[in-house]
Amino acid sequence: MKKAKTRTHTPRLRNQQSVKNIKRIDSTKTHGWQVHVRRGGVLRTKLFSDRVYKGKRKALAEAKRYRDTLLTEMAPLAKPLWQLERDAKTNTGKLGASLTEYINRAGTKRTVITVTAREAVGRPVNRKFSVDKLGYDEALRRAVAWRDEILSSRAEREAKAEQRRLAALQEAARA
């Protein structure tokens, strides 16, 4: 009988050089910055090659200029992608919340509602609400309320950041 192979999952790391709507591409033949903006079903993309723009920094500066121009020309997003309504594929029927059982250190079986939200890009936060203490309905209600609170504070922060960014772009355009 063959022994099953065990695979360890290594999460894919975000390229630290990438910025919003601009990704760094370093493959065997291509080195440059790719601008990628999608709005209202329209995709605009362009590569800024290190060789053409005579260096990595100059290519990035041109890519940022192009991206900013695209963002002012194209329609703004109605909602960020993380705010779009989606079907829940969990055993609770609520997005980001699932019913989980585990055995604690004392060997006691515990039932909890585990809820996850992303308070920022790439920054998930998790919390557990005890079904044993609160009951299923109350634990689920609190979990959903907690997730909604995290996401609404994120929406406020991102809206303010977008307003500052647009104000800076308008100020730069006037100058």
HELIX and SHEET records of a PDB file:
HELIX    1   1 LYS A   56  GLU A   73  1                                  18    
HELIX    2   2 LEU A   81  GLN A   83  5                                   3    
HELIX    3   3 VAL A  131  LEU A  134  1                                   4    
HELIX    4   4 TYR A  136  ARG A  174  1                                  39    
SHEET    1   A 3 ILE A  22  ASP A  26  0                                        
SHEET    2   A 3 HIS A  31  ARG A  39 -1                                        
SHEET    3   A 3 VAL A  42  SER A  49 -1                                        
SHEET    1   B 3 ALA A  97  ILE A 103  0                                        
SHEET    2   B 3 LYS A 109  ALA A 120 -1                                        
SHEET    3   B 3 ARG A 123  SER A 130 -1                                        
END                                                                             
